[in-house]
Amino acid sequence: MGIKENIKSIVVAAGWNYVELAEELSKITGRKYTNQLISNRIRKEIISFREVELICSIVGYKIEFIKK
């Protein structure tokens, strides 16, 4: 599963959509986010790690690194 599928699955599983996510990201960062911007950044896989961390935090998830 790629980054697009991973992010989309946690967002949907948490009951959020990209419009709500964009509004919350804008509030937190002070930068203007739109659902289209988020969708494009995820689809093109050009989203920053910090943005992924914020998205996970907003929808109630955390990123964890586990040694194989």
N, CA, C and O atoms as a Maestro MAE file, in Angstrom:
{
 s_m_m2io_version
 :::
 2.0.0
}

f_m_ct {
 s_m_title
 :::
 protein
 m_atom[272] {
  # First column is atom index #
  i_m_mmod_type
  r_m_x_coord
  r_m_y_coord
  r_m_z_coord
  i_m_residue_number
  s_m_chain_name
  s_m_pdb_residue_name
  s_m_pdb_atom_name
  i_m_atomic_number
  :::
  1 25 0.844 -1.165 0.000 1 A "MET " " N  " 7
  2 3 0.000 0.000 0.000 1 A "MET " " CA " 6
  3 2 0.897 1.239 0.000 1 A "MET " " C  " 6
  4 15 1.838 1.328 0.789 1 A "MET " " O  " 8
  5 25 0.604 2.190 -0.883 2 A "GLY " " N  " 7
  6 3 1.391 3.404 -0.991 2 A "GLY " " CA " 6
  7 2 0.932 4.481 -0.029 2 A "GLY " " C  " 6
  8 15 -0.040 4.306 0.706 2 A "GLY " " O  " 8
  9 25 1.644 5.599 -0.045 3 A "ILE " " N  " 7
  10 3 1.336 6.710 0.850 3 A "ILE " " CA " 6
  11 2 -0.085 7.217 0.630 3 A "ILE " " C  " 6
  12 15 -0.788 7.542 1.587 3 A "ILE " " O  " 8
  13 25 -0.505 7.285 -0.630 4 A "LYS " " N  " 7
  14 3 -1.851 7.774 -0.944 4 A "LYS " " CA " 6
  15 2 -2.906 6.913 -0.272 4 A "LYS " " C  " 6
  16 15 -3.815 7.428 0.378 4 A "LYS " " O  " 8
  17 25 -2.786 5.621 -0.427 5 A "GLU " " N  " 7
  18 3 -3.765 4.706 0.147 5 A "GLU " " CA " 6
  19 2 -3.717 4.725 1.664 5 A "GLU " " C  " 6
  20 15 -4.757 4.670 2.321 5 A "GLU " " O  " 8
  21 25 -2.503 4.802 2.232 6 A "ASN " " N  " 7
  22 3 -2.359 4.834 3.685 6 A "ASN " " CA " 6
  23 2 -3.022 6.064 4.290 6 A "ASN " " C  " 6
  24 15 -3.797 5.956 5.240 6 A "ASN " " O  " 8
  25 25 -2.720 7.212 3.744 7 A "ILE " " N  " 7
  26 3 -3.288 8.447 4.286 7 A "ILE " " CA " 6
  27 2 -4.800 8.465 4.107 7 A "ILE " " C  " 6
  28 15 -5.541 8.777 5.039 7 A "ILE " " O  " 8
  29 25 -5.248 8.131 2.912 8 A "LYS " " N  " 7
  30 3 -6.689 8.151 2.655 8 A "LYS " " CA " 6
  31 2 -7.421 7.190 3.582 8 A "LYS " " C  " 6
  32 15 -8.495 7.521 4.083 8 A "LYS " " O  " 8
  33 25 -6.869 6.025 3.816 9 A "SER " " N  " 7
  34 3 -7.546 5.043 4.662 9 A "SER " " CA " 6
  35 2 -7.657 5.515 6.109 9 A "SER " " C  " 6
  36 15 -8.692 5.305 6.743 9 A "SER " " O  " 8
  37 25 -6.611 6.148 6.644 10 A "ILE " " N  " 7
  38 3 -6.722 6.616 8.034 10 A "ILE " " CA " 6
  39 2 -7.654 7.821 8.148 10 A "ILE " " C  " 6
  40 15 -8.364 7.969 9.142 10 A "ILE " " O  " 8
  41 25 -7.650 8.677 7.132 11 A "VAL " " N  " 7
  42 3 -8.542 9.846 7.148 11 A "VAL " " CA " 6
  43 2 -9.994 9.386 7.122 11 A "VAL " " C  " 6
  44 15 -10.809 9.850 7.919 11 A "VAL " " O  " 8
  45 25 -10.318 8.481 6.212 12 A "VAL " " N  " 7
  46 3 -11.688 7.977 6.080 12 A "VAL " " CA " 6
  47 2 -12.088 7.165 7.316 12 A "VAL " " C  " 6
  48 15 -13.204 7.301 7.816 12 A "VAL " " O  " 8
  49 25 -11.174 6.323 7.806 13 A "ALA " " N  " 7
  50 3 -11.476 5.498 8.979 13 A "ALA " " CA " 6
  51 2 -11.779 6.353 10.206 13 A "ALA " " C  " 6
  52 15 -12.558 5.956 11.072 13 A "ALA " " O  " 8
  53 25 -11.157 7.527 10.271 14 A "ALA " " N  " 7
  54 3 -11.376 8.424 11.403 14 A "ALA " " CA " 6
  55 2 -12.619 9.295 11.206 14 A "ALA " " C  " 6
  56 15 -12.977 10.075 12.089 14 A "ALA " " O  " 8
  57 25 -13.278 9.163 10.045 15 A "GLY " " N  " 7
  58 3 -14.508 9.906 9.798 15 A "GLY " " CA " 6
  59 2 -14.282 11.329 9.295 15 A "GLY " " C  " 6
  60 15 -15.166 12.177 9.415 15 A "GLY " " O  " 8
  61 25 -13.127 11.592 8.744 16 A "TRP " " N  " 7
  62 3 -12.793 12.919 8.209 16 A "TRP " " CA " 6
  63 2 -12.840 12.888 6.694 16 A "TRP " " C  " 6
  64 15 -12.854 11.820 6.081 16 A "TRP " " O  " 8
  65 25 -12.865 14.085 6.092 17 A "ASN " " N  " 7
  66 3 -12.701 14.199 4.646 17 A "ASN " " CA " 6
  67 2 -11.668 15.284 4.384 17 A "ASN " " C  " 6
  68 15 -11.254 15.980 5.311 17 A "ASN " " O  " 8
  69 25 -11.249 15.436 3.135 18 A "TYR " " N  " 7
  70 3 -10.178 16.379 2.809 18 A "TYR " " CA " 6
  71 2 -10.589 17.836 3.021 18 A "TYR " " C  " 6
  72 15 -9.732 18.678 3.288 18 A "TYR " " O  " 8
  73 25 -11.866 18.149 2.909 19 A "VAL " " N  " 7
  74 3 -12.327 19.522 3.144 19 A "VAL " " CA " 6
  75 2 -12.128 19.889 4.618 19 A "VAL " " C  " 6
  76 15 -11.577 20.942 4.937 19 A "VAL " " O  " 8
  77 25 -12.583 19.010 5.504 20 A "GLU " " N  " 7
  78 3 -12.411 19.246 6.942 20 A "GLU " " CA " 6
  79 2 -10.933 19.263 7.321 20 A "GLU " " C  " 6
  80 15 -10.494 20.075 8.136 20 A "GLU " " O  " 8
  81 25 -10.191 18.370 6.727 21 A "LEU " " N  " 7
  82 3 -8.757 18.287 6.987 21 A "LEU " " CA " 6
  83 2 -8.053 19.573 6.557 21 A "LEU " " C  " 6
  84 15 -7.190 20.078 7.275 21 A "LEU " " O  " 8
  85 25 -8.414 20.098 5.405 22 A "ALA " " N  " 7
  86 3 -7.817 21.338 4.901 22 A "ALA " " CA " 6
  87 2 -8.104 22.496 5.852 22 A "ALA " " C  " 6
  88 15 -7.221 23.309 6.127 22 A "ALA " " O  " 8
  89 25 -9.330 22.574 6.352 23 A "GLU " " N  " 7
  90 3 -9.688 23.638 7.291 23 A "GLU " " CA " 6
  91 2 -8.856 23.545 8.563 23 A "GLU " " C  " 6
  92 15 -8.360 24.555 9.063 23 A "GLU " " O  " 8
  93 25 -8.706 22.342 9.082 24 A "GLU " " N  " 7
  94 3 -7.941 22.154 10.319 24 A "GLU " " CA " 6
  95 2 -6.451 22.423 10.110 24 A "GLU " " C  " 6
  96 15 -5.811 23.051 10.954 24 A "GLU " " O  " 8
  97 25 -5.899 21.956 9.000 25 A "LEU " " N  " 7
  98 3 -4.493 22.233 8.695 25 A "LEU " " CA " 6
  99 2 -4.251 23.734 8.567 25 A "LEU " " C  " 6
  100 15 -3.224 24.238 9.021 25 A "LEU " " O  " 8
  101 25 -5.186 24.445 7.955 26 A "SER " " N  " 7
  102 3 -5.062 25.900 7.812 26 A "SER " " CA " 6
  103 2 -5.046 26.584 9.176 26 A "SER " " C  " 6
  104 15 -4.262 27.505 9.405 26 A "SER " " O  " 8
  105 25 -5.909 26.131 10.074 27 A "LYS " " N  " 7
  106 3 -5.956 26.696 11.424 27 A "LYS " " CA " 6
  107 2 -4.645 26.475 12.171 27 A "LYS " " C  " 6
  108 15 -4.119 27.385 12.810 27 A "LYS " " O  " 8
  109 25 -4.132 25.266 12.081 28 A "ILE " " N  " 7
  110 3 -2.928 24.895 12.833 28 A "ILE " " CA " 6
  111 2 -1.683 25.588 12.296 28 A "ILE " " C  " 6
  112 15 -0.869 26.099 13.065 28 A "ILE " " O  " 8
  113 25 -1.538 25.602 10.980 29 A "THR " " N  " 7
  114 3 -0.294 26.097 10.382 29 A "THR " " CA " 6
  115 2 -0.326 27.571 10.009 29 A "THR " " C  " 6
  116 15 0.725 28.203 9.894 29 A "THR " " O  " 8
  117 25 -1.514 28.123 9.821 30 A "GLY " " N  " 7
  118 3 -1.614 29.500 9.355 30 A "GLY " " CA " 6
  119 2 -1.411 29.622 7.851 30 A "GLY " " C  " 6
  120 15 -1.436 30.722 7.301 30 A "GLY " " O  " 8
  121 25 -1.211 28.502 7.200 31 A "ARG " " N  " 7
  122 3 -1.046 28.446 5.746 31 A "ARG " " CA " 6
  123 2 -2.371 28.012 5.127 31 A "ARG " " C  " 6
  124 15 -3.088 27.194 5.702 31 A "ARG " " O  " 8
  125 25 -2.696 28.553 3.966 32 A "LYS " " N  " 7
  126 3 -3.957 28.216 3.307 32 A "LYS " " CA " 6
  127 2 -3.877 26.829 2.667 32 A "LYS " " C  " 6
  128 15 -3.089 26.597 1.750 32 A "LYS " " O  " 8
  129 25 -4.698 25.923 3.166 33 A "TYR " " N  " 7
  130 3 -4.811 24.580 2.591 33 A "TYR " " CA " 6
  131 2 -6.203 24.438 1.998 33 A "TYR " " C  " 6
  132 15 -7.181 24.948 2.545 33 A "TYR " " O  " 8
  133 25 -6.278 23.739 0.873 34 A "THR " " N  " 7
  134 3 -7.561 23.389 0.276 34 A "THR " " CA " 6
  135 2 -7.603 21.877 0.133 34 A "THR " " C  " 6
  136 15 -6.574 21.204 0.179 34 A "THR " " O  " 8
  137 25 -8.810 21.357 -0.042 35 A "ASN " " N  " 7
  138 3 -8.905 19.909 -0.234 35 A "ASN " " CA " 6
  139 2 -8.171 19.478 -1.506 35 A "ASN " " C  " 6
  140 15 -7.588 18.395 -1.557 35 A "ASN " " O  " 8
  141 25 -8.205 20.332 -2.529 36 A "GLN " " N  " 7
  142 3 -7.516 20.017 -3.782 36 A "GLN " " CA " 6
  143 2 -5.999 19.994 -3.584 36 A "GLN " " C  " 6
  144 15 -5.316 19.123 -4.123 36 A "GLN " " O  " 8
  145 25 -5.476 20.939 -2.820 37 A "LEU " " N  " 7
  146 3 -4.031 20.982 -2.541 37 A "LEU " " CA " 6
  147 2 -3.592 19.721 -1.810 37 A "LEU " " C  " 6
  148 15 -2.592 19.102 -2.173 37 A "LEU " " O  " 8
  149 25 -4.333 19.349 -0.790 38 A "ILE " " N  " 7
  150 3 -3.993 18.140 -0.038 38 A "ILE " " CA " 6
  151 2 -4.069 16.914 -0.940 38 A "ILE " " C  " 6
  152 15 -3.159 16.085 -0.947 38 A "ILE " " O  " 8
  153 25 -5.137 16.805 -1.687 39 A "SER " " N  " 7
  154 3 -5.318 15.672 -2.586 39 A "SER " " CA " 6
  155 2 -4.181 15.574 -3.602 39 A "SER " " C  " 6
  156 15 -3.642 14.492 -3.834 39 A "SER " " O  " 8
  157 25 -3.821 16.697 -4.199 40 A "ASN " " N  " 7
  158 3 -2.744 16.701 -5.192 40 A "ASN " " CA " 6
  159 2 -1.396 16.344 -4.577 40 A "ASN " " C  " 6
  160 15 -0.630 15.576 -5.159 40 A "ASN " " O  " 8
  161 25 -1.105 16.895 -3.407 41 A "ARG " " N  " 7
  162 3 0.183 16.615 -2.761 41 A "ARG " " CA " 6
  163 2 0.295 15.140 -2.391 41 A "ARG " " C  " 6
  164 15 1.363 14.541 -2.518 41 A "ARG " " O  " 8
  165 25 -0.795 14.569 -1.939 42 A "ILE " " N  " 7
  166 3 -0.786 13.146 -1.595 42 A "ILE " " CA " 6
  167 2 -0.699 12.293 -2.860 42 A "ILE " " C  " 6
  168 15 0.086 11.346 -2.920 42 A "ILE " " O  " 8
  169 25 -1.503 12.627 -3.863 43 A "ARG " " N  " 7
  170 3 -1.518 11.848 -5.108 43 A "ARG " " CA " 6
  171 2 -0.159 11.861 -5.798 43 A "ARG " " C  " 6
  172 15 0.295 10.836 -6.306 43 A "ARG " " O  " 8
  173 25 0.489 13.026 -5.816 44 A "LYS " " N  " 7
  174 3 1.793 13.159 -6.473 44 A "LYS " " CA " 6
  175 2 2.951 12.735 -5.574 44 A "LYS " " C  " 6
  176 15 4.110 12.737 -5.990 44 A "LYS " " O  " 8
  177 25 2.617 12.371 -4.330 45 A "GLU " " N  " 7
  178 3 3.597 11.955 -3.336 45 A "GLU " " CA " 6
  179 2 4.653 13.032 -3.090 45 A "GLU " " C  " 6
  180 15 5.846 12.739 -2.999 45 A "GLU " " O  " 8
  181 25 4.196 14.280 -2.986 46 A "ILE " " N  " 7
  182 3 5.101 15.391 -2.687 46 A "ILE " " CA " 6
  183 2 4.746 16.039 -1.350 46 A "ILE " " C  " 6
  184 15 5.142 17.171 -1.074 46 A "ILE " " O  " 8
  185 25 4.012 15.326 -0.544 47 A "ILE " " N  " 7
  186 3 3.624 15.824 0.768 47 A "ILE " " CA " 6
  187 2 4.806 15.690 1.726 47 A "ILE " " C  " 6
  188 15 5.535 14.698 1.691 47 A "ILE " " O  " 8
  189 25 4.988 16.687 2.573 48 A "SER " " N  " 7
  190 3 6.118 16.651 3.499 48 A "SER " " CA " 6
  191 2 5.804 15.732 4.675 48 A "SER " " C  " 6
  192 15 4.645 15.442 4.974 48 A "SER " " O  " 8
  193 25 6.860 15.290 5.325 49 A "PHE " " N  " 7
  194 3 6.691 14.435 6.490 49 A "PHE " " CA " 6
  195 2 5.955 15.188 7.583 49 A "PHE " " C  " 6
  196 15 5.119 14.612 8.279 49 A "PHE " " O  " 8
  197 25 6.259 16.464 7.740 50 A "ARG " " N  " 7
  198 3 5.589 17.291 8.755 50 A "ARG " " CA " 6
  199 2 4.076 17.355 8.486 50 A "ARG " " C  " 6
  200 15 3.277 17.295 9.420 50 A "ARG " " O  " 8
  201 25 3.691 17.475 7.220 51 A "GLU " " N  " 7
  202 3 2.275 17.499 6.871 51 A "GLU " " CA " 6
  203 2 1.612 16.156 7.191 51 A "GLU " " C  " 6
  204 15 0.483 16.116 7.680 51 A "GLU " " O  " 8
  205 25 2.308 15.081 6.918 52 A "VAL " " N  " 7
  206 3 1.769 13.753 7.234 52 A "VAL " " CA " 6
  207 2 1.606 13.616 8.748 52 A "VAL " " C  " 6
  208 15 0.598 13.089 9.218 52 A "VAL " " O  " 8
  209 25 2.593 14.085 9.513 53 A "GLU " " N  " 7
  210 3 2.489 14.052 10.972 53 A "GLU " " CA " 6
  211 2 1.270 14.843 11.457 53 A "GLU " " C  " 6
  212 15 0.527 14.382 12.323 53 A "GLU " " O  " 8
  213 25 1.074 16.031 10.893 54 A "LEU " " N  " 7
  214 3 -0.065 16.864 11.278 54 A "LEU " " CA " 6
  215 2 -1.387 16.195 10.934 54 A "LEU " " C  " 6
  216 15 -2.315 16.181 11.743 54 A "LEU " " O  " 8
  217 25 -1.467 15.642 9.731 55 A "ILE " " N  " 7
  218 3 -2.696 14.953 9.314 55 A "ILE " " CA " 6
  219 2 -2.995 13.802 10.269 55 A "ILE " " C  " 6
  220 15 -4.132 13.643 10.715 55 A "ILE " " O  " 8
  221 25 -1.992 13.012 10.580 56 A "CYS " " N  " 7
  222 3 -2.188 11.887 11.500 56 A "CYS " " CA " 6
  223 2 -2.641 12.377 12.864 56 A "CYS " " C  " 6
  224 15 -3.555 11.805 13.459 56 A "CYS " " O  " 8
  225 25 -2.022 13.411 13.355 57 A "SER " " N  " 7
  226 3 -2.381 13.973 14.652 57 A "SER " " CA " 6
  227 2 -3.828 14.477 14.653 57 A "SER " " C  " 6
  228 15 -4.571 14.234 15.604 57 A "SER " " O  " 8
  229 25 -4.218 15.164 13.609 58 A "ILE " " N  " 7
  230 3 -5.578 15.708 13.507 58 A "ILE " " CA " 6
  231 2 -6.625 14.601 13.561 58 A "ILE " " C  " 6
  232 15 -7.641 14.738 14.242 58 A "ILE " " O  " 8
  233 25 -6.381 13.514 12.849 59 A "VAL " " N  " 7
  234 3 -7.386 12.438 12.780 59 A "VAL " " CA " 6
  235 2 -7.209 11.394 13.886 59 A "VAL " " C  " 6
  236 15 -7.928 10.395 13.920 59 A "VAL " " O  " 8
  237 25 -6.253 11.625 14.786 60 A "GLY " " N  " 7
  238 3 -6.119 10.756 15.949 60 A "GLY " " CA " 6
  239 2 -5.157 9.592 15.807 60 A "GLY " " C  " 6
  240 15 -5.298 8.583 16.497 60 A "GLY " " O  " 8
  241 25 -4.191 9.721 14.927 61 A "TYR " " N  " 7
  242 3 -3.186 8.684 14.737 61 A "TYR " " CA " 6
  243 2 -1.804 9.243 15.047 61 A "TYR " " C  " 6
  244 15 -1.625 10.457 15.140 61 A "TYR " " O  " 8
  245 25 -0.837 8.364 15.206 62 A "LYS " " N  " 7
  246 3 0.546 8.793 15.339 62 A "LYS " " CA " 6
  247 2 1.411 7.883 14.484 62 A "LYS " " C  " 6
  248 15 1.067 6.732 14.217 62 A "LYS " " O  " 8
  249 25 2.536 8.428 14.065 63 A "ILE " " N  " 7
  250 3 3.482 7.659 13.269 63 A "ILE " " CA " 6
  251 2 4.484 7.042 14.215 63 A "ILE " " C  " 6
  252 15 4.999 7.700 15.118 63 A "ILE " " O  " 8
  253 25 4.753 5.773 13.997 64 A "GLU " " N  " 7
  254 3 5.687 5.073 14.859 64 A "GLU " " CA " 6
  255 2 6.669 4.289 13.996 64 A "GLU " " C  " 6
  256 15 6.268 3.594 13.062 64 A "GLU " " O  " 8
  257 25 7.937 4.401 14.307 65 A "PHE " " N  " 7
  258 3 8.957 3.645 13.598 65 A "PHE " " CA " 6
  259 2 9.302 2.423 14.432 65 A "PHE " " C  " 6
  260 15 9.630 2.525 15.614 65 A "PHE " " O  " 8
  261 25 9.219 1.265 13.790 66 A "ILE " " N  " 7
  262 3 9.492 0.004 14.487 66 A "ILE " " CA " 6
  263 2 10.586 -0.735 13.731 66 A "ILE " " C  " 6
  264 15 10.486 -0.975 12.528 66 A "ILE " " O  " 8
  265 25 11.625 -1.085 14.461 67 A "LYS " " N  " 7
  266 3 12.733 -1.825 13.864 67 A "LYS " " CA " 6
  267 2 12.269 -3.207 13.436 67 A "LYS " " C  " 6
  268 15 11.549 -3.892 14.163 67 A "LYS " " O  " 8
  269 25 12.697 -3.606 12.233 68 A "LYS " " N  " 7
  270 3 12.334 -4.935 11.727 68 A "LYS " " CA " 6
  271 2 13.004 -6.025 12.523 68 A "LYS " " C  " 6
  272 15 12.812 -7.207 12.236 68 A "LYS " " O  " 8
  :::
 }
 m_bond[271] {
  # First column is bond index #
  i_m_from
  i_m_to
  i_m_order
  :::
  1 1 2 1
  2 2 3 1
  3 3 4 2
  4 3 5 1
  5 5 6 1
  6 6 7 1
  7 7 8 2
  8 7 9 1
  9 9 10 1
  10 10 11 1
  11 11 12 2
  12 11 13 1
  13 13 14 1
  14 14 15 1
  15 15 16 2
  16 15 17 1
  17 17 18 1
  18 18 19 1
  19 19 20 2
  20 19 21 1
  21 21 22 1
  22 22 23 1
  23 23 24 2
  24 23 25 1
  25 25 26 1
  26 26 27 1
  27 27 28 2
  28 27 29 1
  29 29 30 1
  30 30 31 1
  31 31 32 2
  32 31 33 1
  33 33 34 1
  34 34 35 1
  35 35 36 2
  36 35 37 1
  37 37 38 1
  38 38 39 1
  39 39 40 2
  40 39 41 1
  41 41 42 1
  42 42 43 1
  43 43 44 2
  44 43 45 1
  45 45 46 1
  46 46 47 1
  47 47 48 2
  48 47 49 1
  49 49 50 1
  50 50 51 1
  51 51 52 2
  52 51 53 1
  53 53 54 1
  54 54 55 1
  55 55 56 2
  56 55 57 1
  57 57 58 1
  58 58 59 1
  59 59 60 2
  60 59 61 1
  61 61 62 1
  62 62 63 1
  63 63 64 2
  64 63 65 1
  65 65 66 1
  66 66 67 1
  67 67 68 2
  68 67 69 1
  69 69 70 1
  70 70 71 1
  71 71 72 2
  72 71 73 1
  73 73 74 1
  74 74 75 1
  75 75 76 2
  76 75 77 1
  77 77 78 1
  78 78 79 1
  79 79 80 2
  80 79 81 1
  81 81 82 1
  82 82 83 1
  83 83 84 2
  84 83 85 1
  85 85 86 1
  86 86 87 1
  87 87 88 2
  88 87 89 1
  89 89 90 1
  90 90 91 1
  91 91 92 2
  92 91 93 1
  93 93 94 1
  94 94 95 1
  95 95 96 2
  96 95 97 1
  97 97 98 1
  98 98 99 1
  99 99 100 2
  100 99 101 1
  101 101 102 1
  102 102 103 1
  103 103 104 2
  104 103 105 1
  105 105 106 1
  106 106 107 1
  107 107 108 2
  108 107 109 1
  109 109 110 1
  110 110 111 1
  111 111 112 2
  112 111 113 1
  113 113 114 1
  114 114 115 1
  115 115 116 2
  116 115 117 1
  117 117 118 1
  118 118 119 1
  119 119 120 2
  120 119 121 1
  121 121 122 1
  122 122 123 1
  123 123 124 2
  124 123 125 1
  125 125 126 1
  126 126 127 1
  127 127 128 2
  128 127 129 1
  129 129 130 1
  130 130 131 1
  131 131 132 2
  132 131 133 1
  133 133 134 1
  134 134 135 1
  135 135 136 2
  136 135 137 1
  137 137 138 1
  138 138 139 1
  139 139 140 2
  140 139 141 1
  141 141 142 1
  142 142 143 1
  143 143 144 2
  144 143 145 1
  145 145 146 1
  146 146 147 1
  147 147 148 2
  148 147 149 1
  149 149 150 1
  150 150 151 1
  151 151 152 2
  152 151 153 1
  153 153 154 1
  154 154 155 1
  155 155 156 2
  156 155 157 1
  157 157 158 1
  158 158 159 1
  159 159 160 2
  160 159 161 1
  161 161 162 1
  162 162 163 1
  163 163 164 2
  164 163 165 1
  165 165 166 1
  166 166 167 1
  167 167 168 2
  168 167 169 1
  169 169 170 1
  170 170 171 1
  171 171 172 2
  172 171 173 1
  173 173 174 1
  174 174 175 1
  175 175 176 2
  176 175 177 1
  177 177 178 1
  178 178 179 1
  179 179 180 2
  180 179 181 1
  181 181 182 1
  182 182 183 1
  183 183 184 2
  184 183 185 1
  185 185 186 1
  186 186 187 1
  187 187 188 2
  188 187 189 1
  189 189 190 1
  190 190 191 1
  191 191 192 2
  192 191 193 1
  193 193 194 1
  194 194 195 1
  195 195 196 2
  196 195 197 1
  197 197 198 1
  198 198 199 1
  199 199 200 2
  200 199 201 1
  201 201 202 1
  202 202 203 1
  203 203 204 2
  204 203 205 1
  205 205 206 1
  206 206 207 1
  207 207 208 2
  208 207 209 1
  209 209 210 1
  210 210 211 1
  211 211 212 2
  212 211 213 1
  213 213 214 1
  214 214 215 1
  215 215 216 2
  216 215 217 1
  217 217 218 1
  218 218 219 1
  219 219 220 2
  220 219 221 1
  221 221 222 1
  222 222 223 1
  223 223 224 2
  224 223 225 1
  225 225 226 1
  226 226 227 1
  227 227 228 2
  228 227 229 1
  229 229 230 1
  230 230 231 1
  231 231 232 2
  232 231 233 1
  233 233 234 1
  234 234 235 1
  235 235 236 2
  236 235 237 1
  237 237 238 1
  238 238 239 1
  239 239 240 2
  240 239 241 1
  241 241 242 1
  242 242 243 1
  243 243 244 2
  244 243 245 1
  245 245 246 1
  246 246 247 1
  247 247 248 2
  248 247 249 1
  249 249 250 1
  250 250 251 1
  251 251 252 2
  252 251 253 1
  253 253 254 1
  254 254 255 1
  255 255 256 2
  256 255 257 1
  257 257 258 1
  258 258 259 1
  259 259 260 2
  260 259 261 1
  261 261 262 1
  262 262 263 1
  263 263 264 2
  264 263 265 1
  265 265 266 1
  266 266 267 1
  267 267 268 2
  268 267 269 1
  269 269 270 1
  270 270 271 1
  271 271 272 2
  :::
 }
}
